[in-house]
Structures are given as structure tokens and as C-alpha cells.
Amino acid sequence: MSEGENSNLLGDPDASTSANPGERFTVVDTRAHQYCYLVNHVIKSYLELFRQPRAEAEALEELARQAGCSPEAIAATVRTFFQRMRRAGLLRSAEADLREESNWALTPGQVLGEYRVGELIVEKPDVALHHARQVGTGMPVVLKVFILRGPRARRELELFEREFSFMAGLAPHENVCRLLAFHPGDPCYAALEYAGGTPIRRAMSEDSLSLRERERIGAEALAALAHLHRHGFLHGDVHSRNFMLTDEHRVKLIDFGLSRRIGDPAEAASVPHGGLPGFMPPERIEPGSLSISSRPGDMRSEVFQLGVLLHEVLTGQEPFSKGVLWSRLAEAIRNQPAPRAVWTPGGERIPAALADVIERALAKAPEERFPSAVEMLESWRAARRRGARPVRTGERVRP
């Protein structure tokens, strides 16, 4: 494939077939198919950022957040990009590949065990989430159903079952999603507490959310993870999509598919390591290649991720958002100090004591952070008790 052909394929469909003068290209080896393709360095970085399987909707939401616009504003462009990448063989649809191996499809009104299936919430390569109600009581629940078939199913099913074994052994907490029932048969499924609401990320950019409310939301998120750390567990995938804000504005920690017991080498070796790029602690980024390390995280790693989360809760923005280029984001996480949390989106001044807690959590060196979410929660509560009066933009600060 020539540079000109590649430029036309990946760029504007009406563009010239010749490459732009001075445009740089990088060879990407797609070894699974024994081919090499020429793509420009921006596209290469984009593909590296999304090298883990993600639903198109998740990728679209991530790009919209980084671009500071609504998903609808860039949906057409992003989908066109995905189509071009698939045609070039650079981007494979994991969802489509895996869906071919699945023959499980639930329909609204169908009864599964003691639950009547409702509308589909989301379908991923290996699982489908449905609204449902318990027959007889009408209690709303969420059904998480394992749908994968084929050669990859056994390993994925082990992880699926392990998630709910973990949840069943965890003591209840008001900020942790509850497991109501687990059915290990075929299909294998779990009934989970219905929290409603939306991921924290979507709510934090709203100007109408007060500082006091943001402080409380942060405290509840900390309390959820402190509950796990106190009982000797890691969540394994701490980021703002895994903290739900219910219709009553209460925090619920969800998705325990990557959770594991602290200090268990067998689990550390067998359980995949999660994390979104913007929440990756610096010790999990290789200094030379800026690639994600295979070393497992620990409590201090999750403290760093909580620092990113709380910065977003108070300011409405991630501290290390650097566009779609992974190399720039990784460089910022490893070497650049995090910006101090100063103002909420609504113009309220963030108390220095709370900003100090976030700053310590985001320390580059793990030993300089809080040992666990337990100590971080205590410091957050102490900072809130100091009762610093919020100051709005344009308001004079008293000495």
C-alpha cells in the first residue's frame, strides 16, 4: 500500500491521493495478520490509546470528554474513522467477533429464574446487562448475563464467576453495589442492586452541583474503596465510570470483575489489570517506552486513582487530560505536577485542605501517598470538618 493510497483511505474521502508535503508516517506492524500498514503518528497514538477492546459508545464518550464537546457533535466523524480503520485492517471489532460466538439473546418479558427481563442496558463482548424485576415483588434489579460462547468462553466464564464470588464474600456497605443473587448454570447470571442514576463522570461537569455536594460525593467514593481496602481487597479498576451517582445522589461502587485479594500472588498473576489511561498511576507506566507496565497495582496505586477521581469530582476535569495522544498523557502523568484543585465548575473556591488531600494522593512516588483509602478518607473528613467557607468567582477573600 502506497503512502498516497493510505492517506486517501484514512483521511477525507474526497482528498487527493497524494500525501501532504512533510507529513510524517510510522510503520505499525499488525502481526496477527502478517501485514504492515503506514499510518500517520497521530492515528498511531490514537490506536495505542484504544488498544484494549472497547465498545464504540465508550470510545465516543472518551473522545467527546477530551474534546470538551457532546458525543453527538463528533459521532459522525468518529464512526467514519472507525469504519476506515476497520477497512484498513488496523481496527478490529472485538464486539462483532465475539458476538458471533454467542447464541444467548434475552428479550423483554422473558422470565429468567425469579426475574422478568426488561430492556437491554448495554451489551459487551461477553456479557449483557438488562433491567429486570423480581417476579412477585416487582423489585427492580439489574441482570448481568454471561453470553459468550466458543473457545474463549471458559476463561471469561471463570472471571465472570469470580467477580460474584468476590461480591458474595464482601461485607455490605451503603456505597458498594450489592449482589442479590447468583445463578451459576446456563445461562450464568447475577442479579444486582438497581442503583439508577449515572456515572459520576457525567454529573461532575454540571455548574449547578454545589461544592458541599461535591465534597460529600467525594467522601462517599472514598468510603466505598476504604471499605474494600479495610477488608484486604483491591478494586482493580478505579475510575469515574465505576462510581455511579444514584437518582438520590448517593455513590455506588460497581464492577468488581478485576478485584482481588491484597497480597495473593496467584490472583495478581491470573486477574487482568485494569485502568483507564487518565487514571494510570506513574509507577504502572514504563519510563522508556511509556507503555503500561504488567506489574499489578496496590493500595497506593488505587490512592493515586482516587486522587484523579476526586480532582474530577471537585473541578469537573481530570488533572492529566492531554487529548488523545497516549504519549503526551503518559509523559504528563509521569513527570508533570498535577494542577491544583482551585475552583468548582460553578465558581466556588475549593478549600486548601481538600486540595492538599488530592495533592498528596497524586504524588509521583507511591511512598509519599496515603497508605490506603482508609487514611485518605480520614484526611478528607478532617479537611471537611475545618469548614472553610466557599468563595465564588469575583468575591473578595477575607484575610
C-alpha positions as CSV (number, residue, x, y, z in Angstrom):
1,M,0.0,0.0,0.0
2,S,1.5,3.3,-1.0
3,E,1.6,6.4,1.2
4,G,-0.8,8.1,-1.1
5,E,-3.3,5.3,-1.0
6,N,-3.1,5.1,2.7
7,S,-3.6,8.9,3.1
8,N,-6.7,8.7,1.0
9,L,-8.1,5.7,2.9
10,L,-7.6,7.2,6.3
11,G,-8.3,10.9,5.5
12,D,-11.0,12.8,3.7
13,P,-12.7,10.5,1.1
14,D,-12.6,13.4,-1.4
15,A,-8.9,14.3,-0.7
16,S,-6.1,14.0,-3.2
17,T,-4.4,10.6,-3.3
18,S,-1.0,12.3,-2.7
19,A,0.4,12.7,0.8
20,N,0.7,16.2,2.2
21,P,4.3,17.6,2.0
22,G,6.3,17.0,5.1
23,E,3.7,14.6,6.6
24,R,5.3,12.0,8.8
25,F,4.4,8.3,8.8
26,T,5.1,5.5,11.2
27,V,5.0,1.8,10.4
28,V,2.6,-0.2,12.5
29,D,3.1,-4.0,12.4
30,T,-0.2,-5.8,12.8
31,R,1.4,-9.2,13.4
32,A,-1.9,-11.1,13.8
33,H,-2.5,-10.6,10.1
34,Q,1.2,-10.6,8.9
35,Y,0.8,-7.2,7.3
36,C,2.3,-3.7,7.8
37,Y,0.4,-0.5,7.3
38,L,1.6,3.1,7.1
39,V,-0.4,5.5,9.3
40,N,0.5,8.9,10.5
41,H,1.8,9.3,14.0
42,V,-1.5,10.8,15.3
43,I,-3.5,7.8,14.2
44,K,-0.9,5.5,15.7
45,S,-1.1,7.2,19.0
46,Y,-4.9,7.1,18.9
47,L,-4.9,3.3,18.2
48,E,-2.4,2.8,21.0
49,L,-4.7,4.7,23.4
50,F,-7.6,2.4,22.5
51,R,-5.6,-0.9,22.1
52,Q,-7.8,-2.6,24.7
53,P,-11.2,-3.7,23.5
54,R,-13.9,-1.0,24.0
55,A,-17.4,-0.5,22.8
56,E,-17.8,2.2,20.1
57,A,-20.0,4.1,22.5
58,E,-17.3,4.1,25.2
59,A,-14.7,5.3,22.8
60,L,-17.0,8.0,21.6
61,E,-17.7,9.2,25.1
62,E,-14.0,9.3,26.0
63,L,-13.1,11.3,22.9
64,A,-16.0,13.8,23.5
65,R,-14.9,14.3,27.1
66,Q,-11.3,15.0,26.0
67,A,-12.5,17.3,23.2
68,G,-14.9,19.2,25.6
69,C,-18.0,18.6,23.5
70,S,-21.0,16.4,23.4
71,P,-20.8,12.9,21.9
72,E,-23.4,13.9,19.3
73,A,-21.1,16.7,18.0
74,I,-18.4,14.2,16.9
75,A,-20.4,11.0,16.5
76,A,-20.4,11.0,12.7
77,T,-16.7,11.8,12.4
78,V,-15.7,9.1,14.9
79,R,-17.8,6.4,13.3
80,T,-16.4,7.3,9.9
81,F,-12.9,6.9,11.4
82,F,-13.8,3.5,12.9
83,Q,-15.1,2.4,9.5
84,R,-11.9,3.4,7.8
85,M,-9.7,1.8,10.4
86,R,-11.7,-1.5,10.1
87,R,-11.4,-1.5,6.3
88,A,-7.7,-0.9,6.6
89,G,-7.4,-3.9,8.9
90,L,-6.0,-1.6,11.7
91,L,-9.0,-1.8,13.9
92,R,-11.0,-4.9,14.5
93,S,-14.4,-5.0,16.1
94,A,-14.0,-7.3,19.1
95,E,-17.7,-7.0,19.8
96,A,-18.6,-8.3,16.4
97,D,-16.0,-11.1,16.5
98,L,-17.2,-12.3,19.9
99,R,-20.9,-11.8,19.3
100,E,-20.7,-14.4,16.6
101,E,-19.7,-16.9,19.3
102,S,-22.7,-16.0,21.4
103,N,-26.1,-17.5,21.0
104,W,-27.8,-16.1,24.1
105,A,-30.3,-13.3,23.5
106,L,-32.8,-12.3,26.1
107,T,-36.0,-10.5,25.2
108,P,-38.1,-8.1,27.3
109,G,-40.8,-10.1,29.1
110,Q,-38.8,-13.3,29.2
111,V,-38.6,-14.9,32.7
112,L,-35.1,-15.9,33.9
113,G,-35.3,-17.7,37.2
114,E,-37.3,-15.4,39.5
115,Y,-36.7,-12.3,37.3
116,R,-38.7,-10.9,34.4
117,V,-36.3,-9.4,31.9
118,G,-36.7,-5.8,30.9
119,E,-34.9,-3.5,28.4
120,L,-31.3,-4.1,27.4
121,I,-28.9,-1.6,29.2
122,V,-25.7,-2.5,27.3
123,E,-24.2,-5.5,25.6
124,K,-20.5,-6.1,25.7
125,P,-18.5,-8.9,24.1
126,D,-19.0,-11.4,26.9
127,V,-21.9,-10.0,29.0
128,A,-25.3,-8.3,28.6
129,L,-26.9,-6.1,31.2
130,H,-30.7,-5.9,31.4
131,H,-33.2,-4.1,33.5
132,A,-35.4,-6.6,35.3
133,R,-37.9,-7.0,38.1
134,Q,-38.3,-9.8,40.6
135,V,-41.4,-11.8,39.9
136,G,-43.9,-11.3,42.7
137,T,-42.3,-8.4,44.5
138,G,-41.7,-6.2,41.4
139,M,-38.4,-5.1,42.9
140,P,-36.1,-3.6,40.2
141,V,-32.8,-5.2,39.7
142,V,-30.0,-5.3,37.1
143,L,-29.3,-8.7,35.5
144,K,-25.8,-9.3,34.3
145,V,-25.8,-12.3,32.0
146,F,-22.8,-14.2,30.6
147,I,-23.5,-14.5,26.8
148,L,-20.1,-15.6,25.3
149,R,-19.7,-19.0,23.6
150,G,-16.8,-20.5,21.8
151,P,-13.1,-21.2,22.6
152,R,-12.7,-18.0,24.7
153,A,-15.7,-18.7,26.9
154,R,-14.1,-20.9,29.5
155,R,-11.6,-18.4,30.7
156,E,-14.0,-15.5,30.6
157,L,-16.6,-17.5,32.5
158,E,-14.1,-18.2,35.2
159,L,-13.5,-14.4,35.6
160,F,-17.3,-13.8,35.5
161,E,-18.0,-16.3,38.3
162,R,-15.0,-15.0,40.3
163,E,-16.5,-11.5,40.2
164,F,-19.6,-12.6,42.0
165,S,-17.8,-14.9,44.4
166,F,-15.9,-11.8,45.4
167,M,-19.1,-9.8,45.9
168,A,-20.7,-12.5,47.9
169,G,-17.8,-12.6,50.3
170,L,-17.7,-8.8,50.8
171,A,-19.4,-7.3,53.8
172,P,-22.3,-5.0,52.9
173,H,-21.7,-1.2,52.6
174,E,-24.1,1.5,51.7
175,N,-21.7,2.8,48.9
176,V,-21.0,-0.6,47.3
177,C,-23.4,-2.2,44.9
178,R,-25.0,-5.3,46.4
179,L,-25.2,-8.8,44.9
180,L,-28.7,-10.0,45.3
181,A,-28.5,-13.5,43.7
182,F,-26.1,-15.5,41.5
183,H,-27.1,-18.4,39.2
184,P,-24.1,-20.5,38.1
185,G,-26.0,-22.6,35.5
186,D,-26.5,-21.9,31.8
187,P,-27.0,-19.1,31.3
188,C,-24.8,-17.9,34.1
189,Y,-26.2,-14.6,35.5
190,A,-26.3,-12.4,38.6
191,A,-29.0,-10.1,40.0
192,L,-27.5,-6.8,41.2
193,E,-28.9,-4.0,43.2
194,Y,-30.5,-1.4,40.9
195,A,-28.9,2.0,41.6
196,G,-30.3,4.0,38.7
197,G,-28.6,7.4,38.1
198,T,-25.5,8.0,36.0
199,P,-21.7,7.5,36.2
200,I,-20.0,10.2,38.3
201,R,-18.1,11.5,35.3
202,R,-21.3,12.7,33.5
203,A,-22.5,14.6,36.5
204,M,-19.4,16.4,37.6
205,S,-19.2,19.0,34.8
206,E,-22.6,20.5,35.9
207,D,-22.3,24.0,37.2
208,S,-25.3,23.5,39.4
209,L,-23.6,21.0,41.7
210,S,-22.5,22.8,44.8
211,L,-19.1,22.4,46.5
212,R,-20.8,20.9,49.6
213,E,-22.4,18.3,47.4
214,R,-19.1,17.5,45.6
215,E,-17.4,17.2,49.0
216,R,-20.0,14.6,50.1
217,I,-19.8,12.7,46.8
218,G,-16.0,12.5,47.2
219,A,-16.4,11.3,50.8
220,E,-18.8,8.5,49.7
221,A,-16.5,7.4,46.9
222,L,-13.6,7.3,49.4
223,A,-15.7,5.3,51.8
224,A,-16.6,2.7,49.2
225,L,-12.9,2.0,48.4
226,A,-11.8,2.3,52.0
227,H,-14.3,-0.5,52.8
228,L,-12.5,-2.7,50.3
229,H,-9.0,-1.8,51.5
230,R,-10.0,-2.3,55.1
231,H,-11.1,-5.8,54.3
232,G,-7.9,-6.6,52.4
233,F,-9.2,-6.2,48.8
234,L,-8.3,-4.1,45.7
235,H,-11.0,-3.0,43.3
236,G,-8.6,-3.3,40.4
237,D,-10.3,-0.8,38.0
238,V,-10.8,2.5,39.8
239,H,-12.1,5.3,37.6
240,S,-15.1,7.6,37.4
241,R,-17.2,5.3,35.2
242,N,-17.2,2.7,38.0
243,F,-18.7,5.0,40.6
244,M,-22.4,5.5,40.0
245,L,-24.4,8.5,41.3
246,T,-27.9,7.3,42.0
247,D,-31.1,9.1,41.5
248,E,-30.9,10.1,45.1
249,H,-27.3,11.4,44.6
250,R,-25.7,8.6,46.6
251,V,-22.5,7.0,45.4
252,K,-22.3,3.3,44.5
253,L,-19.1,1.5,43.5
254,I,-19.7,-1.1,40.8
255,D,-17.9,-3.6,38.5
256,F,-15.7,-6.0,40.5
257,G,-14.5,-8.1,37.6
258,L,-10.9,-7.2,38.3
259,S,-11.0,-7.2,42.1
260,R,-8.6,-9.3,44.0
261,R,-7.3,-10.0,47.5
262,I,-4.2,-8.0,48.5
263,G,-1.0,-10.0,48.8
264,D,-2.3,-13.0,46.9
265,P,0.4,-13.7,44.2
266,A,-1.8,-16.2,42.4
267,E,-4.6,-13.7,41.9
268,A,-2.2,-11.0,41.0
269,A,-0.9,-13.2,38.2
270,S,-4.2,-14.5,36.9
271,V,-6.5,-11.5,37.2
272,P,-6.2,-8.9,34.4
273,H,-5.0,-5.5,35.4
274,G,-7.5,-2.7,34.6
275,G,-7.3,1.1,34.4
276,L,-8.2,3.9,32.1
277,P,-5.3,5.9,30.6
278,G,-6.1,9.1,32.5
279,F,-6.2,7.2,35.8
280,M,-3.0,5.2,35.4
281,P,-0.5,5.8,38.3
282,P,3.0,6.7,37.2
283,E,4.6,3.5,38.6
284,R,2.5,1.5,36.1
285,I,3.9,3.4,33.1
286,E,7.2,2.1,31.8
287,P,9.7,5.1,31.8
288,G,11.4,4.2,28.5
289,S,8.6,3.1,26.2
290,L,5.7,4.9,28.0
291,S,3.8,1.6,27.7
292,I,1.6,0.3,30.5
293,S,3.5,-2.0,32.9
294,S,2.4,-5.5,33.6
295,R,3.1,-5.0,37.3
296,P,0.0,-5.2,39.4
297,G,-1.3,-2.2,41.3
298,D,-1.6,-2.0,45.1
299,M,-3.4,0.2,47.6
300,R,-1.2,3.2,46.9
301,S,-1.8,2.8,43.2
302,E,-5.6,3.0,43.9
303,V,-5.0,6.0,46.2
304,F,-3.5,7.8,43.1
305,Q,-6.6,6.8,41.1
306,L,-8.8,8.2,43.9
307,G,-6.8,11.4,43.6
308,V,-7.6,11.7,39.9
309,L,-11.3,10.9,40.7
310,L,-11.6,13.5,43.5
311,H,-9.9,16.1,41.3
312,E,-12.6,15.4,38.7
313,V,-15.3,15.5,41.4
314,L,-14.3,18.9,42.6
315,T,-13.2,20.6,39.4
316,G,-15.2,18.7,36.8
317,Q,-11.9,17.8,34.9
318,E,-9.3,15.1,35.1
319,P,-5.9,16.5,36.2
320,F,-3.9,14.9,33.3
321,S,-6.2,15.3,30.3
322,K,-3.9,15.7,27.4
323,G,-6.1,14.9,24.3
324,V,-6.0,11.6,22.6
325,L,-2.2,11.1,22.4
326,W,-1.1,8.5,24.9
327,S,2.5,9.5,24.7
328,R,1.6,13.1,25.9
329,L,-0.7,11.8,28.6
330,A,1.8,9.2,29.9
331,E,4.5,11.9,29.9
332,A,2.3,14.2,31.9
333,I,1.4,11.5,34.5
334,R,5.0,10.5,35.0
335,N,6.7,13.9,35.0
336,Q,4.4,16.9,35.3
337,P,2.9,18.0,38.6
338,A,-0.9,17.8,38.8
339,P,-2.7,21.1,38.6
340,R,-4.0,22.2,42.0
341,A,-7.8,21.9,42.5
342,V,-8.9,25.5,42.9
343,W,-12.4,26.2,41.5
344,T,-15.5,24.1,41.0
345,P,-17.3,24.4,37.7
346,G,-19.8,26.7,39.4
347,G,-17.2,29.1,40.6
348,E,-16.8,28.1,44.3
349,R,-13.4,28.2,45.8
350,I,-12.1,24.7,46.8
351,P,-10.8,24.7,50.4
352,A,-7.0,24.4,50.5
353,A,-7.3,21.5,53.0
354,L,-9.2,19.4,50.4
355,A,-6.8,20.4,47.6
356,D,-3.9,19.2,49.9
357,V,-5.5,15.8,50.3
358,I,-5.8,15.4,46.5
359,E,-2.2,16.7,46.0
360,R,-0.8,14.1,48.4
361,A,-2.8,11.3,46.7
362,L,-1.4,12.4,43.3
363,A,2.3,12.3,44.5
364,K,4.5,10.7,41.8
365,A,6.3,8.5,44.4
366,P,3.9,5.9,45.9
367,E,5.5,6.1,49.3
368,E,4.5,9.8,49.5
369,R,0.8,9.0,49.1
370,F,-1.7,7.8,51.7
371,P,-1.0,4.1,52.5
372,S,-4.6,3.2,51.6
373,A,-8.1,4.7,51.0
374,V,-8.7,4.3,54.8
375,E,-6.2,7.0,55.7
376,M,-7.2,9.1,52.8
377,L,-10.9,9.1,53.9
378,E,-9.9,10.1,57.4
379,S,-7.9,13.1,56.0
380,W,-10.8,14.1,53.7
381,R,-13.2,14.1,56.6
382,A,-10.9,16.1,58.7
383,A,-10.4,18.6,55.9
384,R,-14.2,19.0,55.5
385,R,-14.6,19.5,59.3
386,R,-12.4,22.6,59.1
387,G,-15.4,24.2,57.5
388,A,-13.6,26.5,55.1
389,R,-16.3,28.9,53.6
390,P,-16.6,28.5,49.8
391,V,-15.8,31.7,47.8
392,R,-17.5,32.4,44.5
393,T,-15.7,33.9,41.5
394,G,-15.4,37.6,41.9
395,E,-16.0,37.5,45.7
396,R,-13.3,39.0,47.8
397,V,-11.4,36.6,50.1
398,R,-11.1,37.7,53.7
399,P,-7.7,37.5,55.2
